């Protein structure tokens, strides 16, 4: 058991003693904001247009509660990954 502890301490010391890698520069927040708006506006426009007839009898907060999970999931797992890959060069500038 002491061997395991010695290895763990050794690894921690090695990790702590290594020089830190230079931090990658993060893109400007305004670029992420613009990219998010570029993906979110058409998505919400389409969702509201498509679901409007189905959800028109519901109060606005309930309609929003139905649309929002779909919009967030699409943004997180589909739209933003596509946009960030497509605009990676621009984001890096």
HELIX and SHEET records of a PDB file:
HELIX    1   1 UNK A    2  UNK A   17  1                                  16    
HELIX    2   2 UNK A   29  UNK A   55  1                                  27    
HELIX    3   3 UNK A   60  UNK A   74  1                                  15    
HELIX    4   4 UNK A   75  UNK A   79  3                                   5    
HELIX    5   5 UNK A   80  UNK A   86  1                                   7    
HELIX    6   6 UNK A   88  UNK A   92  1                                   5    
END                                                                             
